[in-house]
Amino acid sequence: MVISNDPNMFSATVSTPLMEDKIVDGFVDSRGQPASRATSGGWKAACFVIVVEVAERFSYYGVSSNLITYLTGPLGQSTATAAENVNIWFGTGALLPLLEAFIADSLLGRYRSIIVASIIYILGLGLLSFTAVLTSLQVSHLQDIKDAKSQSPGFRVILFFFSIYLVAVGQGGHKPCVQAFGADQFDGQDPKESKEKNSFFNWWYFFSSMGINVSLTVLVYIQENLNWALGFGIPCIMMLAALFVLLLGSRTYRYNVKKSEGNSLMKIGRLIGKAIRNRNATPSAMATEYEAKQYCQTPQQFKFLNKALFEPEGSMEGRNVFTVHDVEQTKSLLRLIPIWVTSLIYAIVFAQTSTVFTKQGATMDRNIFPGFKIPAASLQFFIGIAILLCVPMYDRIFVPVAQSLTGKPSGITMLQRIGFGMVLSTLSMVTAALVEMKRLETAKEYGIIDLPNVTVPISVWWLVPQYLLCGAADVFTIVGLQEFFYDQVPKDLRSMGLSLYLSVIGVGSLLSSLLVSIIDKTTGTDGRDSWFANNLNRAHIDYYYWLLAGLSAVGFTAFLYFARSYVYSRGSIS
């Protein structure tokens, strides 16, 4: 085989089936040579990327999980103002991956994007630590925290917000690109590596959850009991270490080859535009018999796009000539829309674990042993426990058994996996509703309905099943969505695919806030207690849980309808 000087363009003068089998199509190694299965990629390369992800999740949750405490404490903001600032920051972080994934897929490439995002991330965390030092110094020179709150915010607050939005920009570029780059280390066209890729998504979520759980325990304790500057500084050090690990593994990676035919997203846009312009044309108007043959052989789903295949006689659009492959890529993106939409109900339920679940737990008996009361928010730890238990069971027990029954490398299809998680999510809402009904009955029985500050004598352990069900559902649906949106988009748009998965979670959180706002306003009129009344003993979050269970059932039914007719992109083994 003779390799040209351009690493992105290579031609073969001598080729054998054995040589072709060793080469991963569309990828090069660190030297710009065609990537070999034996010397690049695989688990050796993926392990470097997983370590980077663990460090990033540890760092991100080290900031996000306790941000509202810092805003209402050292920065002296009101609860309402702090909540608004946190929501805006979270919303920005959820939308940025769409923009930054587009830049990665069209301009920089995934590997370079990770490096740039890591540098921005480190800069943001470093400035955040510096801001915490400035704040602590200012507070220490004042008589008490009330004096600190009365001071003009000045430079340190401006620097604080600049730093956390740098973190959001870094996270927005890091999150979709790292996971896509890790999955790139496995060739989906090879049966052995395709199976390993399915396993990769499972273990990715396992170790990611491990990093989050450590952050939620260790960093939160350091920030609240030792020092905020140290609590923000450790994530900065972790991201520096992550960048070092990423560069350390550079010789083992497979790098996606950028094609010279232009950006895929722009090309898809031109194809749709051409199909619209040709909407009144017929196969008889095609310029050649070859074009007519292509049109007839193309699958008829979204068949209006097939008209982008031909040029009516006399047309001057020869520069925009599209193939059946181009049309199929465009159709693969359009087929994702119903799956994306029907997954939003799951994302709304996903948002409850850090909001309504916590309020529910705060009213219950949280004494573990004399002198120690578990924080209501810490119950989310059981979601992580469920994930850490379910991922190995899924990968090592469920998948082999399913393989023997179905003959599929992944055991079940990606959409089947997502759907099963939706069923578990629905069950979690049913469980939450039943527990809440039990809590309200207990409050009524003890005559404390109008005593919101009195602990309801029912153990907080009653909430554990709903947390465990949510964690188990995540193993199926969240991991399934990650794999699905990565696998079913064109190869050049895989960072964008993973950002679509992230947007499901982001939009679901916004819809959850909107739903709560609407219910609160409509049920709290005419002197009635709202479903979300401040006195939860007078509220009816059990009704809210039943509503979510019903919406989840409707969402699952719609998902099942579209999933049964979904046509997987060619080359997908799942």
Phi and psi in degrees as a GROMACS rama.xvg file:
@    title "Ramachandran Plot"
@    xaxis  label "Phi"
@    yaxis  label "Psi"
@TYPE xy
-106.413  125.167  VAL-2
-99.3188  131.544  ILE-3
-74.1933  168.42  SER-4
-66.3285  -29.6257  ASN-5
-81.4102  116.839  ASP-6
-65.7309  -19.52  PRO-7
-89.316  -7.38985  ASN-8
-129.08  116.695  MET-9
-137.249  146.183  PHE-10
-129.484  149.04  SER-11
-110.376  125.31  ALA-12
-95.8234  -25.1324  THR-13
-130.965  127.007  VAL-14
-142.607  135.881  SER-15
-128.126  156.46  THR-16
-58.1694  -35.888  PRO-17
-65.5921  -42.3403  LEU-18
-66.5116  -42.084  MET-19
-64.3451  -33.7655  GLU-20
-66.9915  -24.4292  ASP-21
-86.2972  -13.327  LYS-22
-98.1113  137.008  ILE-23
-92.8413  114.166  VAL-24
-63.7266  131.928  ASP-25
85.6022  8.05976  GLY-26
-133.015  150.076  PHE-27
-125.559  164.062  VAL-28
-92.9335  -170.146  ASP-29
-66.369  -19.0723  SER-30
-92.8228  0.107429  ARG-31
84.5728  8.19601  GLY-32
-89.9971  156.944  GLN-33
-52.2771  130.848  PRO-34
-69.1094  130.051  ALA-35
-96.553  139.897  SER-36
-62.323  -33.1557  ARG-37
-76.502  -30.3733  ALA-38
-114.028  -3.03049  THR-39
-140.9  158.798  SER-40
69.9949  -159.406  GLY-41
74.9132  -166.692  GLY-42
-65.5558  -31.4223  TRP-43
-59.2241  -44.8068  LYS-44
-74.1373  -40.0682  ALA-45
-64.185  -30.9734  ALA-46
-62.6534  -37.5912  CYS-47
-60.2227  -43.2811  PHE-48
-69.44  -37.2044  VAL-49
-63.8546  -40.4978  ILE-50
-60.133  -40.6925  VAL-51
-61.7404  -42.4229  VAL-52
-64.9304  -42.8276  GLU-53
-58.9202  -44.6471  VAL-54
-64.2744  -39.6678  ALA-55
-67.6753  -43.3431  GLU-56
-65.2384  -39.8902  ARG-57
-58.1535  -44.779  PHE-58
-70.2612  -44.4761  SER-59
-64.148  -46.6255  TYR-60
-71.9128  -20.4187  TYR-61
-66.79  -21.6007  GLY-62
-97.846  -51.0297  VAL-63
-70.562  -37.7984  SER-64
-66.4395  -26.4295  SER-65
-123.403  17.9193  ASN-66
-62.9007  -41.3738  LEU-67
-65.7106  -30.7522  ILE-68
-66.8178  -39.4653  THR-69
-67.9103  -39.5604  TYR-70
-66.3676  -41.8913  LEU-71
-82.6659  -15.2862  THR-72
-96.8161  -95.2371  GLY-73
-56.1528  -35.145  PRO-74
-87.5852  -11.4234  LEU-75
69.9964  26.2999  GLY-76
-82.348  156.332  GLN-77
-70.4304  161.741  SER-78
-61.1157  -42.3655  THR-79
-64.3506  -45.5068  ALA-80
-64.6273  -42.0902  THR-81
-63.7094  -43.3207  ALA-82
-62.1509  -40.6802  ALA-83
-63.2357  -43.6639  GLU-84
-64.268  -39.6933  ASN-85
-65.9696  -42.8553  VAL-86
-63.1686  -41.1321  ASN-87
-64.4096  -41.5568  ILE-88
-64.6341  -45.0484  TRP-89
-61.9393  -43.5638  PHE-90
-61.762  -41.9989  GLY-91
-61.3161  -43.8633  THR-92
-63.6802  -29.3596  GLY-93
-77.279  -27.4963  ALA-94
-91.6006  -29.0415  LEU-95
-58.5674  -35.6089  LEU-96
-56.6608  -30.6396  PRO-97
-62.6709  -46.5192  LEU-98
-68.7285  -46.7986  LEU-99
-73.094  -28.6502  GLU-100
-68.4256  -36.0734  ALA-101
-62.3026  -43.2244  PHE-102
-63.2659  -41.2598  ILE-103
-64.1182  -45.1078  ALA-104
-73.9312  -28.5173  ASP-105
-100.37  -25.1803  SER-106
-123.593  -65.2237  LEU-107
-82.4415  -31.6494  LEU-108
87.6325  157.767  GLY-109
-67.0887  -43.7739  ARG-110
-64.1988  -48.0717  TYR-111
-64.4913  -36.1993  ARG-112
-63.7615  -38.7472  SER-113
-62.9662  -42.5363  ILE-114
-63.6244  -46.8201  ILE-115
-62.9972  -45.4856  VAL-116
-62.59  -37.5049  ALA-117
-64.5006  -41.3014  SER-118
-63.6464  -43.1921  ILE-119
-63.4657  -42.4242  ILE-120
-57.1676  -50.5798  TYR-121
-62.5082  -41.6807  ILE-122
-61.7433  -44.1333  LEU-123
-62.8942  -44.3113  GLY-124
-67.5344  -36.1808  LEU-125
-64.8225  -43.7828  GLY-126
-66.1744  -35.2552  LEU-127
-64.2032  -41.9655  LEU-128
-63.6793  -41.5157  SER-129
-62.897  -40.5348  PHE-130
-62.8047  -40.4646  THR-131
-63.5636  -35.6161  ALA-132
-65.5996  -46.0974  VAL-133
-59.793  -42.4357  LEU-134
-65.3114  -44.1401  THR-135
-65.4022  -36.0515  SER-136
-66.6974  -40.6589  LEU-137
-66.4168  -43.0972  GLN-138
-65.0267  -38.5495  VAL-139
-66.1392  -22.2569  SER-140
-92.9652  1.7577  HIS-141
-105.845  161.091  LEU-142
-67.0745  -41.3736  GLN-143
-156.122  175.01  ASP-144
-66.0609  -24.6775  ILE-145
-65.8514  -38.2318  LYS-146
-65.416  -37.428  ASP-147
-62.8794  -39.0802  ALA-148
-71.2838  -23.9698  LYS-149
-83.5926  -7.58508  SER-150
-77.2623  153.848  GLN-151
-64.9455  133.056  SER-152
-57.1596  -47.5901  PRO-153
61.2466  -152.294  GLY-154
-62.4552  -39.7416  PHE-155
-65.0238  -35.5404  ARG-156
-72.3208  -40.115  VAL-157
-60.8728  -43.9056  ILE-158
-65.0602  -36.4524  LEU-159
-61.0024  -50.4873  PHE-160
-67.5488  -35.5407  PHE-161
-61.4166  -40.4945  PHE-162
-69.8575  -42.0438  SER-163
-70.7376  -29.3835  ILE-164
-76.3736  -25.9848  TYR-165
-64.2445  -40.1606  LEU-166
-60.9897  -41.9263  VAL-167
-62.9101  -40.9839  ALA-168
-64.7453  -43.6672  VAL-169
-62.7217  -43.6047  GLY-170
-65.2354  -38.6202  GLN-171
-63.0492  -32.6172  GLY-172
-87.3736  -26.5446  GLY-173
-78.0238  -48.9744  HIS-174
-57.8062  -55.5764  LYS-175
-71.3719  -32.0437  PRO-176
-74.9866  -38.2007  CYS-177
-64.7132  -46.3898  VAL-178
-67.0265  -40.1263  GLN-179
-64.3159  -40.6835  ALA-180
-65.7691  -38.78  PHE-181
-63.9135  -44.0923  GLY-182
-67.5616  -26.9818  ALA-183
-61.8602  -18.4223  ASP-184
-75.9027  -2.59225  GLN-185
-123.002  133.522  PHE-186
-87.6506  112.615  ASP-187
-67.1442  -14.5829  GLY-188
-84.8278  -13.9289  GLN-189
-97.6978  126.248  ASP-190
-55.9246  -42.0817  PRO-191
-67.0437  -48.0147  LYS-192
-72.6088  -27.012  GLU-193
-63.8862  -41.3711  SER-194
-64.3231  -40.4582  LYS-195
-65.9105  -33.661  GLU-196
-65.5015  -41.4277  LYS-197
-59.0422  -41.5196  ASN-198
-67.492  -34.9663  SER-199
-57.4099  -45.4952  PHE-200
-63.2059  -35.0131  PHE-201
-64.8571  -51.14  ASN-202
-72.0056  -26.6807  TRP-203
-58.9088  -48.9408  TRP-204
-68.9755  -34.4121  TYR-205
-59.8844  -55.2994  PHE-206
-71.4733  -31.2015  PHE-207
-61.6102  -44.4835  SER-208
-64.6451  -35.0153  SER-209
-63.3171  -43.8411  MET-210
-62.0835  -39.0999  GLY-211
-65.7662  -45.3345  ILE-212
-62.3135  -39.7312  ASN-213
-64.6456  -40.5844  VAL-214
-64.1672  -41.8746  SER-215
-65.6539  -24.3259  LEU-216
-97.8191  -53.7055  THR-217
-73.6737  -53.9505  VAL-218
-68.476  -39.7036  LEU-219
-61.1363  -40.5614  VAL-220
-63.3415  -44.9924  TYR-221
-61.3779  -43.7609  ILE-222
-65.1708  -40.8348  GLN-223
-87.3795  -23.2538  GLU-224
-115.968  -19.277  ASN-225
-114.88  -74.8721  LEU-226
-161.078  130.221  ASN-227
-67.491  -38.8544  TRP-228
-61.6005  -41.0963  ALA-229
-67.5248  -39.4054  LEU-230
-63.7555  -30.1311  GLY-231
-90.3096  -24.507  PHE-232
-73.1674  -36.3927  GLY-233
-60.2559  -45.5833  ILE-234
-56.5994  -36.673  PRO-235
-62.8347  -43.7864  CYS-236
-64.0024  -39.7602  ILE-237
-63.0778  -39.3745  MET-238
-70.8507  -32.7529  MET-239
-62.0323  -44.3888  LEU-240
-63.7018  -37.8339  ALA-241
-62.9631  -42.012  ALA-242
-63.7954  -39.9143  LEU-243
-62.0675  -43.5441  PHE-244
-64.1397  -41.5167  VAL-245
-58.5553  -47.5164  LEU-246
-67.8946  -32.7876  LEU-247
-61.753  -33.6588  LEU-248
-92.283  10.1079  GLY-249
-59.9419  -30.7139  SER-250
-75.3005  -13.4211  ARG-251
-97.4056  -10.939  THR-252
-81.087  158.998  TYR-253
-103.743  134.491  ARG-254
-113.42  129.31  TYR-255
-66.6245  134.232  ASN-256
-81.6054  125.373  VAL-257
-76.7195  124.666  LYS-258
-78.5881  153.574  LYS-259
-88.1765  2.90053  SER-260
-90.6844  10.3235  GLU-261
101.75  172.045  GLY-262
-67.0674  134.026  ASN-263
-65.4085  -38.9813  SER-264
-65.6923  -41.0257  LEU-265
-65.3061  -38.8304  MET-266
-64.2972  -40.2422  LYS-267
-63.1906  -39.4617  ILE-268
-62.0446  -41.8829  GLY-269
-65.7765  -36.3128  ARG-270
-65.1025  -44.4988  LEU-271
-63.3279  -41.3829  ILE-272
-61.0055  -41.1082  GLY-273
-68.037  -38.923  LYS-274
-61.4566  -38.1964  ALA-275
-66.1833  -42.5115  ILE-276
-65.4451  -30.9228  ARG-277
-93.6845  15.4551  ASN-278
-60.9047  -27.583  ARG-279
-95.2568  -2.09749  ASN-280
-78.9874  158.41  ALA-281
-125.314  160.01  THR-282
-54.128  -28.193  PRO-283
-68.2637  -18.2216  SER-284
-88.848  2.737  ALA-285
-71.0065  153.133  MET-286
-75.3486  -31.1498  ALA-287
-134.865  160.047  THR-288
-66.6515  -32.1268  GLU-289
-61.4701  -42.6175  TYR-290
-63.6151  -40.089  GLU-291
-63.9923  -37.9679  ALA-292
-66.0287  -42.8732  LYS-293
-59.2994  -44.9859  GLN-294
-59.4072  -42.6475  TYR-295
-71.9715  -29.11  CYS-296
-86.6137  -9.72801  GLN-297
-78.1691  135.795  THR-298
-52.9709  145.747  PRO-299
-89.118  -0.43735  GLN-300
-66.5888  135.46  GLN-301
50.4371  48.2741  PHE-302
-65.3274  -16.3957  LYS-303
-62.7155  -25.8029  PHE-304
-71.0359  -21.6539  LEU-305
-60.9737  -23.8615  ASN-306
-72.2846  -6.76978  LYS-307
-78.2373  -5.39639  ALA-308
-78.008  -21.8142  LEU-309
-124.486  162.347  PHE-310
-115.326  115.329  GLU-311
-57.5442  147.384  PRO-312
-56.3441  135.228  GLU-313
90.1041  -4.45317  GLY-314
-70.0733  148.579  SER-315
-107.353  21.0227  MET-316
-100.243  30.9573  GLU-317
-58.6272  -23.6383  GLY-318
-71.4595  -18.6613  ARG-319
-108.078  65.7319  ASN-320
-94.3769  126.529  VAL-321
-115.733  154.242  PHE-322
-110.276  172.879  THR-323
-58.3555  -38.1576  VAL-324
-61.3  -41.4455  HIS-325
-62.7404  -41.6205  ASP-326
-65.3207  -41.2997  VAL-327
-65.771  -36.36  GLU-328
-62.8649  -42.3255  GLN-329
-64.7174  -41.8021  THR-330
-63.8356  -35.2316  LYS-331
-62.5404  -34.6965  SER-332
-71.1389  -42.5116  LEU-333
-65.3658  -32.7319  LEU-334
-66.5442  -19.6393  ARG-335
-74.5804  -23.7812  LEU-336
-58.7287  -50.0035  ILE-337
-61.8238  -35.4259  PRO-338
-67.776  -41.7994  ILE-339
-60.5977  -47.6529  TRP-340
-64.9839  -45.7107  VAL-341
-74.2655  -8.96928  THR-342
-87.3924  -9.54279  SER-343
-65.7677  -33.7142  LEU-344
-61.9365  -41.1081  ILE-345
-60.1194  -40.8889  TYR-346
-65.7465  -32.2239  ALA-347
-65.0849  -44.1905  ILE-348
-62.8767  -39.9966  VAL-349
-55.8828  -33.9247  PHE-350
-74.6139  -14.677  ALA-351
-74.8162  -23.2009  GLN-352
-64.9311  -27.6449  THR-353
-103.448  4.54501  SER-354
-124.588  -84.4087  THR-355
-66.1418  -38.7496  VAL-356
-56.2344  -41.9109  PHE-357
-66.5614  -42.43  THR-358
-63.2072  -38.4748  LYS-359
-61.6994  -46.3964  GLN-360
-68.0784  -28.8201  GLY-361
-65.7681  -20.8766  ALA-362
-89.4959  -7.35279  THR-363
-101.743  170.438  MET-364
-72.4842  110.066  ASP-365
-108.718  17.479  ARG-366
-75.5021  121.161  ASN-367
-89.1745  -44.8812  ILE-368
-152.685  164.078  PHE-369
-52.7473  125.215  PRO-370
92.7094  -4.67759  GLY-371
-132.563  122.153  PHE-372
-118.332  123.364  LYS-373
-72.1523  131.054  ILE-374
-61.4348  140.858  PRO-375
-59.1755  -38.5017  ALA-376
-66.5467  -25.2931  ALA-377
-70.6055  -12.7978  SER-378
-63.6041  -20.1178  LEU-379
-61.4407  -17.3178  GLN-380
-57.4608  -29.9819  PHE-381
-69.6448  -24.1643  PHE-382
-64.0207  -45.6562  ILE-383
-62.2242  -38.9666  GLY-384
-61.3284  -44.3531  ILE-385
-61.1383  -40.9894  ALA-386
-64.8548  -45.5687  ILE-387
-65.2985  -27.1177  LEU-388
-84.0875  -40.4553  LEU-389
-77.0162  -34.3342  CYS-390
-60.3487  -50.9399  VAL-391
-62.081  -37.7231  PRO-392
-65.0288  -40.2945  MET-393
-65.1821  -46.4934  TYR-394
-73.1894  -36.8857  ASP-395
-100.851  -18.7606  ARG-396
-118.09  -56.0111  ILE-397
-63.1092  -48.9366  PHE-398
-62.3921  -48.1033  VAL-399
-59.4315  -40.4947  PRO-400
-64.607  -44.6083  VAL-401
-64.5293  -36.2472  ALA-402
-59.9322  -42.3558  GLN-403
-66.5314  -25.2971  SER-404
-90.3924  -36.8093  LEU-405
-104.396  -23.4381  THR-406
77.783  6.13213  GLY-407
-88.9144  141.742  LYS-408
-56.727  -34.5433  PRO-409
-94.7526  3.67294  SER-410
84.6211  -61.6823  GLY-411
-128.908  163.53  ILE-412
-73.7229  164.888  THR-413
-61.5795  -40.5264  MET-414
-71.099  -34.0155  LEU-415
-63.0969  -39.9237  GLN-416
-63.8024  -45.9348  ARG-417
-60.6053  -44.7514  ILE-418
-63.0083  -39.9295  GLY-419
-63.7042  -38.8187  PHE-420
-63.1853  -35.319  GLY-421
-64.1439  -36.4822  MET-422
-63.5579  -45.1727  VAL-423
-62.6439  -36.8094  LEU-424
-63.871  -41.6048  SER-425
-61.6039  -42.9416  THR-426
-63.0359  -33.8459  LEU-427
-65.4102  -37.0388  SER-428
-70.1675  -37.7449  MET-429
-62.7079  -44.3246  VAL-430
-62.0481  -44.4965  THR-431
-61.0878  -40.0752  ALA-432
-65.1147  -42.9441  ALA-433
-65.4704  -40.2471  LEU-434
-65.2648  -40.6809  VAL-435
-65.6796  -37.6805  GLU-436
-61.8965  -40.2702  MET-437
-64.5608  -40.0426  LYS-438
-64.457  -43.4775  ARG-439
-65.1085  -39.3549  LEU-440
-63.1951  -39.6681  GLU-441
-65.7606  -42.2388  THR-442
-61.5039  -41.0456  ALA-443
-67.478  -40.7726  LYS-444
-61.9471  -37.476  GLU-445
-92.9421  3.22901  TYR-446
67.0309  35.8185  GLY-447
-118.494  23.6601  ILE-448
-59.125  -38.384  ILE-449
-97.7309  20.0332  ASP-450
-121.313  75.2401  LEU-451
-63.8939  -22.8354  PRO-452
-87.7512  -2.96716  ASN-453
-91.2035  132.246  VAL-454
-66.6849  130.63  THR-455
-73.3396  125.807  VAL-456
-74.3147  65.1508  PRO-457
-138.079  132.599  ILE-458
-66.4341  141.329  SER-459
-66.2939  -15.79  VAL-460
-64.3942  -17.7731  TRP-461
-61.4546  -23.0297  TRP-462
-82.9213  -16.3055  LEU-463
-57.4725  -43.4303  VAL-464
-56.3871  -39.5803  PRO-465
-69.7232  -34.1374  GLN-466
-66.174  -43.0536  TYR-467
-64.5905  -39.8496  LEU-468
-63.9245  -38.8755  LEU-469
-63.8612  -42.4473  CYS-470
-63.1865  -43.5779  GLY-471
-64.0553  -38.8514  ALA-472
-62.5029  -38.5186  ALA-473
-61.1002  -38.3618  ASP-474
-60.5517  -35.2067  VAL-475
-86.3891  -54.348  PHE-476
-80.0563  -48.2097  THR-477
-63.8969  -48.9037  ILE-478
-64.804  -38.342  VAL-479
-63.3115  -40.4451  GLY-480
-65.2756  -40.1034  LEU-481
-58.5965  -49.8047  GLN-482
-66.7424  -40.3445  GLU-483
-63.9344  -50.4848  PHE-484
-71.0886  -24.5619  PHE-485
-72.702  -44.9815  TYR-486
-76.5491  -32.1934  ASP-487
-96.2186  3.60288  GLN-488
-100.289  160.848  VAL-489
-55.1103  148.427  PRO-490
-54.4818  -36.9393  LYS-491
-75.1515  -6.53644  ASP-492
-120.058  26.359  LEU-493
-73.2001  -30.2685  ARG-494
-64.5049  -39.5154  SER-495
-64.0137  -37.0171  MET-496
-60.3707  -45.7881  GLY-497
-69.6218  -29.3367  LEU-498
-69.5137  -27.6761  SER-499
-65.1656  -39.7507  LEU-500
-61.2461  -45.4165  TYR-501
-62.4868  -34.2432  LEU-502
-68.9177  -27.9488  SER-503
-58.989  -47.1615  VAL-504
-66.0296  -43.3907  ILE-505
-64.1843  -48.0137  GLY-506
-66.9937  -36.352  VAL-507
-60.6456  -39.515  GLY-508
-64.7983  -41.6284  SER-509
-65.4762  -39.5771  LEU-510
-66.3224  -35.0601  LEU-511
-62.3599  -44.8881  SER-512
-61.9957  -41.7171  SER-513
-64.8465  -42.1469  LEU-514
-63.5404  -44.1637  LEU-515
-61.7278  -42.3552  VAL-516
-62.6295  -44.6836  SER-517
-64.2034  -46.0714  ILE-518
-64.0656  -40.8249  ILE-519
-61.9886  -40.4623  ASP-520
-75.0984  -37.1914  LYS-521
-80.5859  -30.2529  THR-522
-93.1816  -10.1873  THR-523
-102.403  20.4105  GLY-524
-91.149  167.189  THR-525
56.3023  34.8899  ASP-526
77.3281  4.24986  GLY-527
-83.4081  157.184  ARG-528
-78.287  132.132  ASP-529
-68.4387  157.892  SER-530
-58.9917  -22.1197  TRP-531
-118.273  38.9724  PHE-532
-60.2373  149.681  ALA-533
-57.683  -35.3777  ASN-534
-85.3776  100.706  ASN-535
-64.5377  -18.8999  LEU-536
-71.3101  -21.1495  ASN-537
-100.086  -11.0437  ARG-538
-80.5498  178.829  ALA-539
-140.058  63.0046  HIS-540
-70.9066  -13.1475  ILE-541
-65.591  -38.3214  ASP-542
-62.0986  -40.6869  TYR-543
-62.3744  -42.3305  TYR-544
-64.0061  -41.2661  TYR-545
-63.7509  -38.7981  TRP-546
-60.6965  -45.5115  LEU-547
-64.8701  -35.9136  LEU-548
-63.2931  -42.262  ALA-549
-65.7394  -44.1723  GLY-550
-61.8336  -37.6574  LEU-551
-63.7438  -40.247  SER-552
-64.7274  -42.4291  ALA-553
-65.0599  -43.5619  VAL-554
-62.0018  -40.4362  GLY-555
-65.3051  -39.7985  PHE-556
-61.7501  -44.103  THR-557
-64.8936  -42.3034  ALA-558
-59.6784  -43.4899  PHE-559
-61.8646  -38.8283  LEU-560
-61.3355  -48.9191  TYR-561
-73.7213  -33.1705  PHE-562
-66.2805  -36.9267  ALA-563
-66.9829  -28.2317  ARG-564
-99.4492  2.2616  SER-565
-70.6568  135.735  TYR-566
-106.627  114.191  VAL-567
-66.7909  146.249  TYR-568
-62.0962  146.088  SER-569
-61.4903  138.103  ARG-570
100.044  -14.2694  GLY-571
-81.2565  126.278  SER-572
-88.5323  -19.914  ILE-573
